[in-house]
Every structure is written in structure tokens, then in C-alpha cells.
Amino acid sequence: MTDRLSGISAFVEAVEAGSFALAAQRLNLSRSAVGKTIARLEARLGVRLFHRTTRSQRLTDDGQAYYERCLRALGELEAAEAALDDGRREPTGRLRITMPVLFGRRCITPILLELAQRYPQLALEVLYSDQRANLIEEGIDLAIRGGDLADNSGLTARRLGTQHMVVCASPAYLAQHGRPHTLADLDQHTGITYVRAGLPVPWRFRTADGGIEEVKIRSRLGLNDIEAICDAATAGIGLVWMPGWLVAERIRNGLLVPLLEDVPGYGIALHVVWPQNRHLPSRVRVAIDALVEQVPAMLSRGAG
């Protein structure tokens, strides 16, 4: 029975991945292992499931019919597991979650550590990366994402709040160069810019009609680490445009001064996303609930 189920899993994965090689990667197997498993499945069924060439693979008519029945069968197994999962007193199993490096360390990890303490049967695997992962291909349960969600096909999302951006500078810089009061005043100042893919990221502000205005401030220092940018601003190098949650403590301690407070600010929506699934495991559900409950308060501290 185990061999039959493993064959079905490999078959369905090969169909959905589009190749044996990618299916093998998702299943953490070798390509030859997946090929042999499906060959045994075809031999047992007495039919050919795939038309295969060196460059492509596609389902036969028998393969398509078998795939549809396998999906229904796996759906029933998934529903049975979900029913058992719902009956448990606490979540169990491994939760894989990916998030931006600094925001993840500062704002998300404390929530996850609290969950780990609350649920001893919950195992966490936290992946810090500023690159967007393919959740389905990489077997990831949850991701924290900011900005546009247009490319999140096959995913479900819940909003966590808004990351408000703040312009600020050190008291020493302002004493030497004066304080800007309008966006036009930024032309007379030096900024410290965040560099992505070799290009400085423009500063963004809301216009009166709800549009977006981009400002490219003069800069002699570009960095690809936002905490290092805050350190440079604290040292008096120039103005910065940073997430409010990151500079809030430095502002409270007088190390940085918020500027342009009468100019409509710009915010970046933050979401938690996960692969679409009829039955959400309790380990995923409790993590989503905790994030939705606690992250907005962390973001509001830097909302200005």
C-alpha cells in the first residue's frame, strides 16, 4: 500500500511540476528515482501515463483520466488529515516560513518564538531572504511580503498592515544644513540611498490627489542594507527615507529627527501569503492568526 501511495504522489507531482526533474526536486528525490517509481506505476496499471521525449512530457488520455481520479483521492486523504488536525489540542509538525531579513528578525521572529514556546510540538524552520521564494516549488508554508501581490497566483494572502516610510536626519546634520520643509527643499540636501540591483531606489510620497511622486535625492553614499543606512544617518551623513518601525526607537532617543511631517507619507502594504489549500493545517493557521493579531501594533509604532 505504501508503494502504491508513493507512486501516486510522484505521478501527481510530475504532472503538476511539468517535468520529472522538478518533481524530483520538490520530493527531495533523484530524477531517476521518480522515473523508476512512475515506470513501476505504469507497469502495475498496464497503461502508459506519459508521452515522453527528450524535450517534453505530456499526459496520455489514460494518464489524464488517472490524474483526475488521483487528485480526488488525495483530496479525500487531505480532508481526513485536516479533520484529525482540527481535533488536536495544539498544532504539531514543521512550519516553514520565509521573510525579509531585517523586518523578519525585528518584527516577525519574536512572534514565532512566542509560538514555539506556547506549542512544544510545533517545529519552526525560518528562512531569511530579501528574494521572493516560490512557495509551492520550495515547499514553504508561509511568506511575509511587501508591496504588489500581482504575481501571487496560486496563493492566498492576509494583510498585516502598512509599512510607513519616514524621512529623518540626525540633529547634527540639521544643525549644519538646515531643515527641509517641502519636497522642493530636498534639492538642497544630501541623502543616503538604498541601492538595489546597482540602482538607487527613489523616495516616494503621496500627492494631494492620491498619486505617487518619486524624488531622486542627491547622494554620495548608497548602501544595500537599510540598518547600515540608519547608522550612517545617525552619524550625520545625510537624510534618509526609511521604514518607521526601523527608525522609531532612534527617534524616541533623539538620535534621529522626523522631517516633512506635513507632506503626505507613503506606505507599503505588508501581507502574509501561503499556497491555496482547502484545508489549512492548524500549525499554519495559528501562525497566521498570531501575525495578523500582533504585527499591526509593531508597524503602528513607526507610523508617525
MIBA-347111 format. One record per residue (C-alpha): x, y, z; residue in one letter; residue number from 0; chain. Coordinates in nm, 3 decimals. Example, Ala and Ser with C-alpha at 12.3 -4.5 7.8 and 13.67 -1.06 7.14 Angstrom:
+---------+---------+---------+--------+-----+--------+
:       u :       v :       w : residu : num : chaine :
+---------+---------+---------+--------+-----+--------+
:   1.230 :  -0.450 :   0.780 :      A :   0 :      A :
:   1.367 :  -0.106 :   0.714 :      S :   1 :      A :
+---------+---------+---------+--------+-----+--------+
This chain:
+---------+---------+---------+--------+-----+--------+
:       u :       v :       w : residu : num : chaine :
+---------+---------+---------+--------+-----+--------+
:   0.000 :   0.000 :   0.000 :      M :   0 :      A :
:   0.286 :   0.241 :   0.084 :      T :   1 :      A :
:   0.447 :   0.181 :  -0.258 :      D :   2 :      A :
:   0.114 :   0.245 :  -0.429 :      R :   3 :      A :
:   0.068 :   0.576 :  -0.249 :      L :   4 :      A :
:   0.426 :   0.688 :  -0.315 :      S :   5 :      A :
:   0.374 :   0.610 :  -0.682 :      G :   6 :      A :
:   0.060 :   0.821 :  -0.689 :      I :   7 :      A :
:   0.234 :   1.110 :  -0.514 :      S :   8 :      A :
:   0.526 :   1.101 :  -0.757 :      A :   9 :      A :
:   0.288 :   1.082 :  -1.053 :      F :  10 :      A :
:   0.080 :   1.381 :  -0.941 :      V :  11 :      A :
:   0.392 :   1.581 :  -0.860 :      E :  12 :      A :
:   0.538 :   1.503 :  -1.205 :      A :  13 :      A :
:   0.218 :   1.623 :  -1.374 :      V :  14 :      A :
:   0.200 :   1.946 :  -1.175 :      E :  15 :      A :
:   0.571 :   2.020 :  -1.194 :      A :  16 :      A :
:   0.582 :   1.965 :  -1.569 :      G :  17 :      A :
:   0.898 :   1.754 :  -1.555 :      S :  18 :      A :
:   1.048 :   1.461 :  -1.369 :      F :  19 :      A :
:   1.348 :   1.674 :  -1.274 :      A :  20 :      A :
:   1.141 :   1.942 :  -1.099 :      L :  21 :      A :
:   0.917 :   1.678 :  -0.939 :      A :  22 :      A :
:   1.229 :   1.510 :  -0.801 :      A :  23 :      A :
:   1.346 :   1.842 :  -0.656 :      Q :  24 :      A :
:   1.013 :   1.900 :  -0.484 :      R :  25 :      A :
:   1.003 :   1.545 :  -0.347 :      L :  26 :      A :
:   1.371 :   1.554 :  -0.242 :      N :  27 :      A :
:   1.445 :   1.253 :  -0.462 :      L :  28 :      A :
:   1.672 :   1.188 :  -0.757 :      S :  29 :      A :
:   1.532 :   1.220 :  -1.108 :      R :  30 :      A :
:   1.597 :   0.852 :  -1.173 :      S :  31 :      A :
:   1.404 :   0.757 :  -0.857 :      A :  32 :      A :
:   1.098 :   0.948 :  -0.978 :      V :  33 :      A :
:   1.130 :   0.794 :  -1.324 :      G :  34 :      A :
:   1.154 :   0.440 :  -1.182 :      K :  35 :      A :
:   0.858 :   0.499 :  -0.948 :      T :  36 :      A :
:   0.636 :   0.613 :  -1.235 :      I :  37 :      A :
:   0.761 :   0.327 :  -1.457 :      A :  38 :      A :
:   0.656 :   0.079 :  -1.184 :      R :  39 :      A :
:   0.320 :   0.255 :  -1.160 :      L :  40 :      A :
:   0.269 :   0.224 :  -1.537 :      E :  41 :      A :
:   0.367 :  -0.144 :  -1.524 :      A :  42 :      A :
:   0.124 :  -0.213 :  -1.242 :      R :  43 :      A :
:  -0.161 :  -0.030 :  -1.417 :      L :  44 :      A :
:  -0.078 :  -0.176 :  -1.757 :      G :  45 :      A :
:  -0.107 :   0.163 :  -1.931 :      V :  46 :      A :
:   0.123 :   0.441 :  -2.043 :      R :  47 :      A :
:   0.065 :   0.758 :  -1.840 :      L :  48 :      A :
:   0.303 :   0.996 :  -2.022 :      F :  49 :      A :
:   0.413 :   1.062 :  -2.377 :      H :  50 :      A :
:   0.783 :   1.133 :  -2.316 :      R :  51 :      A :
:   1.054 :   1.270 :  -2.541 :      T :  52 :      A :
:   1.396 :   1.410 :  -2.460 :      T :  53 :      A :
:   1.247 :   1.761 :  -2.462 :      R :  54 :      A :
:   0.894 :   1.729 :  -2.330 :      S :  55 :      A :
:   0.637 :   1.520 :  -2.150 :      Q :  56 :      A :
:   0.258 :   1.522 :  -2.168 :      R :  57 :      A :
:  -0.017 :   1.305 :  -2.035 :      L :  58 :      A :
:  -0.177 :   1.030 :  -2.240 :      T :  59 :      A :
:  -0.558 :   1.008 :  -2.237 :      D :  60 :      A :
:  -0.529 :   0.731 :  -1.976 :      D :  61 :      A :
:  -0.284 :   0.946 :  -1.782 :      G :  62 :      A :
:  -0.524 :   1.241 :  -1.778 :      Q :  63 :      A :
:  -0.811 :   1.027 :  -1.652 :      A :  64 :      A :
:  -0.590 :   0.868 :  -1.386 :      Y :  65 :      A :
:  -0.456 :   1.209 :  -1.278 :      Y :  66 :      A :
:  -0.809 :   1.342 :  -1.220 :      E :  67 :      A :
:  -0.900 :   1.041 :  -1.006 :      R :  68 :      A :
:  -0.574 :   1.067 :  -0.812 :      C :  69 :      A :
:  -0.649 :   1.430 :  -0.733 :      L :  70 :      A :
:  -0.988 :   1.335 :  -0.591 :      R :  71 :      A :
:  -0.834 :   1.054 :  -0.384 :      A :  72 :      A :
:  -0.556 :   1.279 :  -0.249 :      L :  73 :      A :
:  -0.818 :   1.542 :  -0.169 :      G :  74 :      A :
:  -1.006 :   1.291 :   0.044 :      E :  75 :      A :
:  -0.684 :   1.196 :   0.226 :      L :  76 :      A :
:  -0.608 :   1.563 :   0.281 :      E :  77 :      A :
:  -0.959 :   1.619 :   0.422 :      A :  78 :      A :
:  -0.916 :   1.322 :   0.657 :      A :  79 :      A :
:  -0.584 :   1.456 :   0.782 :      E :  80 :      A :
:  -0.736 :   1.802 :   0.829 :      A :  81 :      A :
:  -1.020 :   1.656 :   1.035 :      A :  82 :      A :
:  -0.770 :   1.484 :   1.262 :      L :  83 :      A :
:  -0.562 :   1.801 :   1.277 :      D :  84 :      A :
:  -0.866 :   2.006 :   1.380 :      D :  85 :      A :
:  -0.929 :   1.763 :   1.665 :      G :  86 :      A :
:  -0.586 :   1.810 :   1.817 :      R :  87 :      A :
:  -0.546 :   2.032 :   2.120 :      R :  88 :      A :
:  -0.238 :   2.201 :   1.982 :      E :  89 :      A :
:  -0.061 :   2.236 :   1.644 :      P :  90 :      A :
:   0.214 :   1.991 :   1.556 :      T :  91 :      A :
:   0.461 :   1.941 :   1.274 :      G :  92 :      A :
:   0.708 :   2.158 :   1.085 :      R :  93 :      A :
:   0.623 :   2.512 :   0.975 :      L :  94 :      A :
:   0.848 :   2.663 :   0.704 :      R :  95 :      A :
:   0.826 :   3.041 :   0.674 :      I :  96 :      A :
:   1.027 :   3.290 :   0.468 :      T :  97 :      A :
:   1.056 :   3.665 :   0.526 :      M :  98 :      A :
:   1.269 :   3.972 :   0.451 :      P :  99 :      A :
:   1.588 :   3.964 :   0.655 :      V : 100 :      A :
:   1.572 :   4.271 :   0.879 :      L : 101 :      A :
:   1.195 :   4.304 :   0.910 :      F : 102 :      A :
:   1.179 :   3.933 :   0.980 :      G : 103 :      A :
:   1.440 :   3.947 :   1.255 :      R : 104 :      A :
:   1.295 :   4.256 :   1.419 :      R : 105 :      A :
:   0.919 :   4.212 :   1.384 :      C : 106 :      A :
:   0.832 :   3.852 :   1.291 :      I : 107 :      A :
:   1.080 :   3.633 :   1.477 :      T : 108 :      A :
:   0.966 :   3.746 :   1.827 :      P : 109 :      A :
:   0.612 :   3.634 :   1.739 :      I : 110 :      A :
:   0.734 :   3.297 :   1.614 :      L : 111 :      A :
:   0.948 :   3.240 :   1.922 :      L : 112 :      A :
:   0.643 :   3.302 :   2.137 :      E : 113 :      A :
:   0.451 :   3.044 :   1.931 :      L : 114 :      A :
:   0.734 :   2.793 :   1.974 :      A : 115 :      A :
:   0.720 :   2.837 :   2.349 :      Q : 116 :      A :
:   0.342 :   2.807 :   2.355 :      R : 117 :      A :
:   0.329 :   2.492 :   2.135 :      Y : 118 :      A :
:   0.611 :   2.244 :   2.214 :      P : 119 :      A :
:   0.505 :   2.011 :   1.928 :      Q : 120 :      A :
:   0.548 :   2.288 :   1.670 :      L : 121 :      A :
:   0.879 :   2.284 :   1.478 :      A : 122 :      A :
:   0.985 :   2.605 :   1.303 :      L : 123 :      A :
:   1.212 :   2.650 :   1.002 :      E : 124 :      A :
:   1.267 :   3.022 :   0.941 :      V : 125 :      A :
:   1.423 :   3.135 :   0.612 :      L : 126 :      A :
:   1.553 :   3.493 :   0.598 :      Y : 127 :      A :
:   1.585 :   3.629 :   0.245 :      S : 128 :      A :
:   1.507 :   3.952 :   0.061 :      D : 129 :      A :
:   1.440 :   3.748 :  -0.255 :      Q : 130 :      A :
:   1.090 :   3.618 :  -0.323 :      R : 131 :      A :
:   1.073 :   3.242 :  -0.296 :      A : 132 :      A :
:   0.842 :   3.016 :  -0.496 :      N : 133 :      A :
:   0.639 :   2.879 :  -0.209 :      L : 134 :      A :
:   0.493 :   2.585 :  -0.397 :      I : 135 :      A :
:   0.817 :   2.471 :  -0.561 :      E : 136 :      A :
:   1.021 :   2.513 :  -0.242 :      E : 137 :      A :
:   0.766 :   2.359 :  -0.005 :      G : 138 :      A :
:   0.723 :   2.673 :   0.206 :      I : 139 :      A :
:   0.411 :   2.717 :   0.421 :      D : 140 :      A :
:   0.411 :   3.095 :   0.472 :      L : 141 :      A :
:   0.585 :   3.407 :   0.342 :      A : 142 :      A :
:   0.589 :   3.770 :   0.454 :      I : 143 :      A :
:   0.571 :   4.001 :   0.153 :      R : 144 :      A :
:   0.555 :   4.373 :   0.098 :      G : 145 :      A :
:   0.419 :   4.569 :  -0.195 :      G : 146 :      A :
:   0.245 :   4.439 :  -0.505 :      D : 147 :      A :
:   0.085 :   4.095 :  -0.486 :      L : 148 :      A :
:   0.001 :   4.074 :  -0.857 :      A : 149 :      A :
:   0.239 :   3.782 :  -0.915 :      D : 150 :      A :
:   0.097 :   3.568 :  -0.633 :      N : 151 :      A :
:  -0.106 :   3.329 :  -0.849 :      S : 152 :      A :
:  -0.198 :   3.015 :  -0.659 :      G : 153 :      A :
:  -0.152 :   3.192 :  -0.325 :      L : 154 :      A :
:  -0.382 :   3.326 :  -0.056 :      T : 155 :      A :
:  -0.299 :   3.645 :   0.138 :      A : 156 :      A :
:  -0.399 :   3.831 :   0.451 :      R : 157 :      A :
:  -0.297 :   4.189 :   0.511 :      R : 158 :      A :
:  -0.077 :   4.256 :   0.813 :      L : 159 :      A :
:  -0.073 :   4.635 :   0.791 :      G : 160 :      A :
:   0.122 :   4.916 :   0.629 :      T : 161 :      A :
:   0.493 :   4.989 :   0.649 :      Q : 162 :      A :
:   0.503 :   5.369 :   0.670 :      H : 163 :      A :
:   0.810 :   5.544 :   0.530 :      M : 164 :      A :
:   0.970 :   5.833 :   0.721 :      V : 165 :      A :
:   1.225 :   6.098 :   0.618 :      V : 166 :      A :
:   1.465 :   6.179 :   0.900 :      C : 167 :      A :
:   1.815 :   6.302 :   0.982 :      A : 168 :      A :
:   2.041 :   6.345 :   1.283 :      S : 169 :      A :
:   2.034 :   6.666 :   1.491 :      P : 170 :      A :
:   2.399 :   6.728 :   1.390 :      A : 171 :      A :
:   2.315 :   6.715 :   1.019 :      Y : 172 :      A :
:   2.019 :   6.953 :   1.063 :      L : 173 :      A :
:   2.228 :   7.196 :   1.271 :      A : 174 :      A :
:   2.478 :   7.218 :   0.985 :      Q : 175 :      A :
:   2.250 :   7.204 :   0.680 :      H : 176 :      A :
:   1.909 :   7.325 :   0.798 :      G : 177 :      A :
:   1.574 :   7.150 :   0.797 :      R : 178 :      A :
:   1.373 :   7.078 :   0.478 :      P : 179 :      A :
:   1.002 :   7.167 :   0.495 :      H : 180 :      A :
:   0.883 :   7.073 :   0.145 :      T : 181 :      A :
:   0.976 :   6.818 :  -0.120 :      L : 182 :      A :
:   1.134 :   7.101 :  -0.321 :      A : 183 :      A :
:   1.369 :   7.167 :  -0.028 :      D : 184 :      A :
:   1.520 :   6.820 :  -0.076 :      L : 185 :      A :
:   1.711 :   6.957 :  -0.376 :      D : 186 :      A :
:   1.932 :   7.144 :  -0.129 :      Q : 187 :      A :
:   2.016 :   6.835 :   0.076 :      H : 188 :      A :
:   2.220 :   6.517 :   0.057 :      T : 189 :      A :
:   2.058 :   6.180 :   0.108 :      G : 190 :      A :
:   2.174 :   5.828 :   0.187 :      I : 191 :      A :
:   2.011 :   5.596 :  -0.064 :      T : 192 :      A :
:   1.916 :   5.231 :  -0.067 :      Y : 193 :      A :
:   2.070 :   5.061 :  -0.370 :      V : 194 :      A :
:   1.900 :   4.763 :  -0.537 :      R : 195 :      A :
:   2.047 :   4.588 :  -0.841 :      A : 196 :      A :
:   2.302 :   4.867 :  -0.875 :      G : 197 :      A :
:   2.042 :   5.147 :  -0.887 :      L : 198 :      A :
:   1.928 :   5.388 :  -0.613 :      P : 199 :      A :
:   1.568 :   5.338 :  -0.507 :      V : 200 :      A :
:   1.373 :   5.666 :  -0.542 :      P : 201 :      A :
:   1.191 :   5.812 :  -0.244 :      W : 202 :      A :
:   0.814 :   5.803 :  -0.281 :      R : 203 :      A :
:   0.546 :   6.036 :  -0.147 :      F : 204 :      A :
:   0.170 :   6.065 :  -0.189 :      R : 205 :      A :
:   0.031 :   6.359 :  -0.385 :      T : 206 :      A :
:  -0.282 :   6.551 :  -0.293 :      A : 207 :      A :
:  -0.487 :   6.356 :  -0.549 :      D : 208 :      A :
:  -0.368 :   6.020 :  -0.416 :      G : 209 :      A :
:  -0.100 :   5.962 :  -0.677 :      G : 210 :      A :
:   0.269 :   5.890 :  -0.619 :      I : 211 :      A :
:   0.556 :   6.135 :  -0.662 :      E : 212 :      A :
:   0.910 :   6.000 :  -0.685 :      E : 213 :      A :
:   1.207 :   6.202 :  -0.566 :      V : 214 :      A :
:   1.568 :   6.123 :  -0.658 :      K : 215 :      A :
:   1.772 :   6.299 :  -0.394 :      I : 216 :      A :
:   2.138 :   6.390 :  -0.447 :      R : 217 :      A :
:   2.352 :   6.125 :  -0.277 :      S : 218 :      A :
:   2.717 :   6.044 :  -0.222 :      R : 219 :      A :
:   2.651 :   5.726 :  -0.025 :      L : 220 :      A :
:   2.448 :   5.429 :  -0.144 :      G : 221 :      A :
:   2.408 :   5.109 :   0.059 :      L : 222 :      A :
:   2.209 :   4.789 :   0.012 :      N : 223 :      A :
:   2.146 :   4.737 :   0.385 :      D : 224 :      A :
:   1.881 :   4.953 :   0.550 :      I : 225 :      A :
:   2.021 :   4.919 :   0.902 :      E : 226 :      A :
:   2.359 :   5.043 :   0.776 :      A : 227 :      A :
:   2.176 :   5.336 :   0.615 :      I : 228 :      A :
:   2.023 :   5.424 :   0.953 :      C : 229 :      A :
:   2.367 :   5.406 :   1.113 :      D : 230 :      A :
:   2.503 :   5.646 :   0.851 :      A : 231 :      A :
:   2.215 :   5.886 :   0.911 :      A : 232 :      A :
:   2.274 :   5.874 :   1.287 :      T : 233 :      A :
:   2.638 :   5.965 :   1.217 :      A : 234 :      A :
:   2.519 :   6.278 :   1.035 :      G : 235 :      A :
:   2.596 :   6.181 :   0.675 :      I : 236 :      A :
:   2.260 :   6.285 :   0.530 :      G : 237 :      A :
:   1.883 :   6.246 :   0.512 :      L : 238 :      A :
:   1.722 :   5.903 :   0.489 :      V : 239 :      A :
:   1.385 :   5.760 :   0.382 :      W : 240 :      A :
:   1.330 :   5.458 :   0.600 :      M : 241 :      A :
:   1.054 :   5.233 :   0.739 :      P : 242 :      A :
:   0.902 :   5.386 :   1.050 :      G : 243 :      A :
:   0.938 :   5.067 :   1.255 :      W : 244 :      A :
:   1.314 :   5.075 :   1.194 :      L : 245 :      A :
:   1.378 :   5.436 :   1.299 :      V : 246 :      A :
:   1.113 :   5.468 :   1.571 :      A : 247 :      A :
:   1.349 :   5.387 :   1.861 :      E : 248 :      A :
:   1.621 :   5.621 :   1.733 :      R : 249 :      A :
:   1.362 :   5.898 :   1.701 :      I : 250 :      A :
:   1.241 :   5.836 :   2.058 :      R : 251 :      A :
:   1.602 :   5.853 :   2.180 :      N : 252 :      A :
:   1.671 :   6.177 :   1.994 :      G : 253 :      A :
:   1.930 :   6.021 :   1.761 :      L : 254 :      A :
:   1.717 :   6.099 :   1.455 :      L : 255 :      A :
:   1.458 :   6.370 :   1.388 :      V : 256 :      A :
:   1.147 :   6.306 :   1.171 :      P : 257 :      A :
:   1.107 :   6.552 :   0.881 :      L : 258 :      A :
:   0.844 :   6.658 :   0.626 :      L : 259 :      A :
:   0.565 :   6.561 :   0.863 :      E : 260 :      A :
:   0.317 :   6.782 :   0.673 :      D : 261 :      A :
:   0.390 :   6.603 :   0.345 :      V : 262 :      A :
:   0.158 :   6.306 :   0.272 :      P : 263 :      A :
:   0.358 :   5.995 :   0.353 :      G : 264 :      A :
:   0.397 :   5.675 :   0.157 :      Y : 265 :      A :
:   0.311 :   5.332 :   0.287 :      G : 266 :      A :
:   0.389 :   4.979 :   0.166 :      I : 267 :      A :
:   0.126 :   4.711 :   0.230 :      A : 268 :      A :
:   0.254 :   4.400 :   0.408 :      L : 269 :      A :
:   0.089 :   4.060 :   0.375 :      H : 270 :      A :
:   0.133 :   3.705 :   0.492 :      V : 271 :      A :
:   0.080 :   3.467 :   0.198 :      V : 272 :      A :
:   0.051 :   3.090 :   0.164 :      W : 273 :      A :
:  -0.033 :   2.831 :  -0.105 :      P : 274 :      A :
:  -0.404 :   2.792 :  -0.170 :      Q : 275 :      A :
:  -0.537 :   2.495 :   0.021 :      N : 276 :      A :
:  -0.886 :   2.382 :   0.107 :      R : 277 :      A :
:  -0.772 :   2.255 :   0.446 :      H : 278 :      A :
:  -0.531 :   2.478 :   0.634 :      L : 279 :      A :
:  -0.323 :   2.280 :   0.888 :      P : 280 :      A :
:  -0.351 :   2.408 :   1.245 :      S : 281 :      A :
:   0.024 :   2.484 :   1.257 :      R : 282 :      A :
:  -0.023 :   2.727 :   0.965 :      V : 283 :      A :
:  -0.349 :   2.869 :   1.096 :      R : 284 :      A :
:  -0.213 :   2.958 :   1.442 :      V : 285 :      A :
:   0.088 :   3.130 :   1.286 :      A : 286 :      A :
:  -0.133 :   3.337 :   1.055 :      I : 287 :      A :
:  -0.363 :   3.434 :   1.341 :      D : 288 :      A :
:  -0.068 :   3.540 :   1.559 :      A : 289 :      A :
:   0.084 :   3.751 :   1.280 :      L : 290 :      A :
:  -0.245 :   3.922 :   1.196 :      V : 291 :      A :
:  -0.301 :   3.999 :   1.564 :      E : 292 :      A :
:   0.046 :   4.127 :   1.657 :      Q : 293 :      A :
:   0.222 :   4.273 :   1.351 :      V : 294 :      A :
:  -0.009 :   4.579 :   1.312 :      P : 295 :      A :
:   0.088 :   4.702 :   1.659 :      A : 296 :      A :
:   0.457 :   4.676 :   1.570 :      M : 297 :      A :
:   0.402 :   4.870 :   1.249 :      L : 298 :      A :
:   0.194 :   5.139 :   1.420 :      S : 299 :      A :
:   0.486 :   5.232 :   1.648 :      R : 300 :      A :
:   0.660 :   5.376 :   1.345 :      G : 301 :      A :
:   0.356 :   5.522 :   1.171 :      A : 302 :      A :
:   0.445 :   5.875 :   1.273 :      G : 303 :      A :
+---------+---------+---------+--------+-----+--------+
